[in-house]
C-alpha cells in the first residue's frame, strides 16, 4: 500500500450528442461520442492515519463535501469496505459548468487513485460501478480516449481513438448548469422525434472520415444558444478562423473547433484570446494518463 499518488484527470468533449426525452426513471437517454482531450486537472491523493477522515483542498463552485470528489471517496468505501483517511488536493484547470466533464473526470481519478493506494485491484467494471454511483459520465473516464456512450451515460463502448486532428477549446467565461440545460430542453423541445438520429454504427463510421464531413450535432446547442448567444457566435468565429468543424460540448458552455493542422489551430486560439475569449490549444488523447 502506497502513501500518495498523483493523477491527471483529463477533460472530454462530446463530438456528437443526441439527447432523448425524459425516461420513466427520470433520466434522459443519450447517444454520444466522447473524446478525451489533453486539458486536465491534477489530483494528489494521500493516505491519512486518521480513519474516516476526508480532507479536500481545491477551488470549487460548491462546498468540498458536495463535490464529486467527496462522493467518489464514499463510493470507493461502499464498494471495498475500506474506510482509511484520505487527503485530496486538486489543481483545477478544467472550468466548472463548461461541458467538459471535469467533475466526472475528477471522480474517476479519485477512484483510480484510491484503488492504486490500497492495492485493491479493482477492474474496469468495478470501477465503473462505483463511478456510476457518482455521475452518469464517470464510467467513460476508466476507458481509453474515445468511446460510444449510450443509456444515461453508463453504457460505454471503446473505439480506436484518432489523434490526427487538432482542437481548440473556447470557454465563453460563464458556466451553464447541466440541470438547467436539461430543463430547458424538456420545455423547448417536448417532441424530439424530428431531431436527426444517427445510429452508433453511423457515428463510428463518421468518426473515421475527414472532420469537415462530420454529420455530428449537439441536441443542447440550439436551445442553450438562445439564452447564451455568445456560444453560437464563438462557434461561428471558430469556423471563420479555419475550423473544419465546431460545436458546443455537452450542455455547454465550452465550444470546440476541429482543425486540420496545428498552426491554423494556434492562430485561431491567439485571435480568440486577443478578443477576450479564453481559448486553449489541446490534443485528442489515445489513452488515460498514467498514475505517478
C-alpha positions in Angstrom: 0.0 0.0 0.0 1.4 3.4 -1.0 1.1 6.7 0.8 0.4 9.1 -2.1 -0.3 9.1 -5.8 -0.7 11.9 -8.4 -3.4 11.6 -11.1 -4.1 13.6 -14.2 -7.9 14.0 -14.8 -8.5 14.7 -18.5 -11.4 16.6 -19.9 -13.6 15.3 -22.6 -15.7 16.7 -25.4 -18.8 15.4 -27.0 -18.1 15.3 -30.7 -21.7 14.2 -31.1 -24.6 14.4 -28.5 -28.1 13.2 -29.2 -30.4 13.7 -26.1 -33.7 11.9 -25.9 -36.8 12.8 -23.9 -37.0 12.0 -20.2 -37.3 8.3 -19.4 -39.7 6.8 -16.8 -36.7 6.6 -14.3 -36.3 10.4 -14.6 -33.1 10.3 -16.6 -32.6 11.3 -20.3 -31.3 8.8 -22.7 -28.3 9.9 -24.8 -26.3 8.7 -27.8 -22.9 10.3 -27.9 -19.3 10.2 -29.0 -16.9 11.1 -26.2 -13.3 12.1 -26.9 -10.8 12.7 -24.1 -8.5 15.7 -24.6 -5.2 16.9 -23.1 -6.6 19.6 -20.8 -6.7 18.1 -17.3 -7.0 18.7 -13.6 -4.2 17.4 -11.4 -5.0 15.5 -8.2 -2.7 14.4 -5.4 -4.2 11.8 -3.2 -2.6 10.9 0.2 -3.3 8.4 2.9 -4.1 9.8 6.3 -3.6 8.0 9.6 -6.9 9.2 11.0 -9.6 6.7 10.0 -12.7 8.0 8.2 -11.1 11.5 7.7 -11.7 13.1 4.3 -9.7 16.3 3.6 -10.3 18.0 0.2 -8.4 21.1 -0.9 -9.1 23.0 -4.1 -11.1 25.7 -5.8 -14.7 24.5 -6.3 -18.0 26.1 -7.1 -19.6 24.3 -4.1 -18.5 23.1 -0.6 -15.9 20.3 -0.7 -18.5 17.9 0.9 -20.8 18.5 -2.1 -18.2 17.7 -4.8 -17.9 14.6 -7.0 -14.5 14.1 -5.3 -16.1 13.6 -1.9 -18.8 11.4 -3.5 -16.1 9.3 -5.1 -14.5 8.6 -1.8 -17.8 7.5 -0.3 -18.4 5.2 -3.4 -15.0 3.6 -3.0 -15.8 2.9 0.6 -19.1 1.3 -0.3 -17.5 -0.9 -2.9 -14.4 -2.0 -0.9 -15.3 -1.5 2.8 -12.0 0.4 3.2 -12.5 3.4 5.3 -9.0 4.7 5.8 -8.5 8.5 6.0 -7.6 10.4 2.8 -6.4 13.8 1.8 -7.1 15.0 -1.8 -5.7 18.3 -3.3 -6.7 19.4 -6.7 -5.3 21.9 -9.1 -8.3 22.8 -11.2 -7.6 23.6 -14.9 -11.0 22.4 -16.3 -13.6 25.2 -15.9 -16.7 24.2 -13.9 -20.0 24.1 -15.8 -18.1 24.0 -19.1 -19.4 20.8 -20.7 -16.0 19.2 -20.4 -16.7 16.6 -17.8 -14.3 18.0 -15.2 -16.3 16.8 -12.2 -16.8 13.3 -13.6 -13.1 13.0 -14.5 -12.1 14.1 -11.0 -14.3 11.5 -9.5 -12.9 8.8 -11.8 -9.4 9.8 -10.9 -10.1 9.6 -7.2 -11.4 6.1 -7.6 -8.3 5.1 -9.7 -6.0 6.7 -7.1 -7.6 5.1 -4.1 -7.6 1.7 -5.9 -3.8 2.2 -6.5 -3.1 3.4 -3.0 -4.9 0.5 -1.3 -3.9 -2.2 -3.8 -7.5 -3.3 -4.2 -7.0 -4.3 -7.9 -10.5 -3.2 -9.0 -11.3 -3.9 -12.6 -12.9 -1.5 -15.1 -16.4 -2.9 -14.4 -16.0 -2.5 -10.6 -14.6 1.0 -11.0 -17.4 1.8 -13.4 -19.9 0.5 -10.9 -18.5 2.8 -8.2 -18.3 5.7 -10.7 -21.9 5.3 -11.7 -22.9 6.0 -8.1 -21.3 9.5 -8.5 -22.5 10.5 -12.0 -23.5 9.2 -15.4 -20.4 10.3 -17.3 -17.9 8.9 -14.8 -17.6 5.4 -16.3 -16.1 6.8 -19.5 -13.0 8.0 -17.7 -11.8 4.5 -16.9 -11.6 3.7 -20.6 -9.4 4.7 -23.5 -9.5 8.0 -25.4 -12.7 7.6 -27.4 -16.0 5.8 -26.8 -19.6 5.5 -27.9 -21.8 6.3 -25.0 -25.5 5.5 -24.5 -28.1 4.8 -21.9 -27.9 7.6 -19.4 -24.2 7.6 -19.9 -23.3 4.3 -18.2 -23.1 2.2 -21.4 -19.6 2.8 -22.7 -18.1 1.1 -25.8 -14.5 2.0 -26.5 -13.5 2.6 -30.1 -10.0 3.1 -31.5 -9.2 6.8 -30.9 -7.9 9.2 -33.5 -5.1 11.6 -32.9 -4.8 13.1 -36.4 -6.7 16.3 -35.8 -6.2 19.4 -33.7 -8.5 21.0 -31.2 -9.2 24.5 -29.8 -11.4 24.8 -26.7 -13.1 28.2 -26.3 -14.6 29.0 -22.9 -17.0 32.0 -23.1 -16.4 33.0 -19.5 -19.6 31.7 -17.9 -20.9 28.2 -16.8 -24.1 26.5 -17.9 -25.9 24.4 -15.4 -26.5 20.9 -16.6 -29.7 20.6 -14.8 -30.9 23.9 -16.2 -29.9 22.8 -19.7 -32.0 19.6 -19.4 -35.0 21.5 -18.1 -34.7 23.9 -21.0 -34.6 21.1 -23.5 -37.7 19.5 -21.9 -39.7 22.7 -22.2 -38.4 24.0 -25.5 -38.4 20.6 -27.3 -41.2 18.5 -25.9 -41.1 16.3 -29.0 -37.6 15.1 -30.1 -38.7 12.9 -33.0 -37.8 15.5 -35.7 -34.1 15.6 -34.5 -31.6 13.7 -36.6 -30.8 10.4 -35.1 -27.5 8.7 -36.1 -27.0 5.1 -35.3 -24.0 4.0 -33.3 -22.5 2.5 -36.5 -23.1 5.7 -38.4 -21.4 7.7 -35.6 -18.3 5.4 -35.6 -18.1 5.4 -39.4 -18.3 9.2 -39.5 -15.6 9.5 -36.8 -13.2 7.7 -39.2 -14.0 10.2 -42.0 -12.5 13.7 -42.5 -13.8 16.1 -39.8 -15.1 18.5 -42.4 -17.7 15.9 -43.4 -18.9 15.0 -39.9 -22.7 14.9 -39.6 -22.4 15.4 -35.8 -24.7 17.7 -33.8 -25.5 18.6 -30.2 -29.1 18.5 -29.0 -28.5 21.2 -26.5 -26.7 23.7 -28.7 -29.7 25.4 -30.4 -31.7 25.8 -27.2 -28.8 26.8 -24.8 -27.7 29.1 -27.5 -30.9 31.1 -27.4 -30.2 32.1 -23.8 -26.4 32.4 -24.4 -25.9 33.8 -28.0 -22.2 34.2 -27.2 -21.8 30.5 -27.5 -23.2 30.5 -31.1 -21.1 33.5 -32.0 -17.9 31.7 -30.8 -18.9 28.7 -32.9 -19.1 30.9 -36.0 -15.8 32.6 -35.1 -14.0 29.2 -34.9 -15.4 28.3 -38.3 -14.4 31.6 -39.8 -10.9 31.1 -38.3 -10.4 27.9 -40.1 -12.0 25.2 -38.1 -13.4 22.4 -40.3 -16.0 21.5 -37.6 -17.2 23.3 -34.5 -19.8 22.7 -31.9 -20.7 23.2 -28.2 -19.6 20.4 -25.9 -22.1 18.7 -23.6 -24.6 21.0 -22.1 -22.2 24.0 -22.6 -20.7 26.3 -22.3 -17.4 25.4 -24.0 -17.2 25.4 -27.8 -14.6 23.3 -29.6 -13.2 23.7 -33.0 -11.5 20.9 -35.0 -8.6 21.9 -37.3 -6.6 20.0 -39.9 -3.3 21.3 -38.7 -1.6 22.8 -35.6 -0.6 26.2 -36.9 -4.2 27.0 -38.0 -5.5 26.0 -34.6 -2.8 28.0 -32.8 -3.6 31.1 -34.9 -7.3 30.8 -34.1 -6.6 30.5 -30.4 -4.4 33.6 -30.5 -7.1 35.6 -32.3 -9.8 34.5 -29.8 -7.6 35.2 -26.8 -6.8 38.7 -28.2 -10.6 39.2 -28.4 -11.1 38.3 -24.7 -12.3 34.8 -25.3 -10.2 32.2 -23.3 -9.1 29.6 -25.9 -6.8 26.7 -25.3 -4.9 24.5 -27.9 -5.4 20.9 -26.9 -5.0 17.4 -28.5 -7.2 14.3 -28.6 -5.9 11.6 -26.2 -5.5 8.0 -27.1 -5.4 6.7 -23.5 -5.7 7.6 -19.9 -2.7 9.3 -18.2 -0.5 7.1 -16.0 -0.7 7.3 -12.3 2.5 8.5 -10.5 
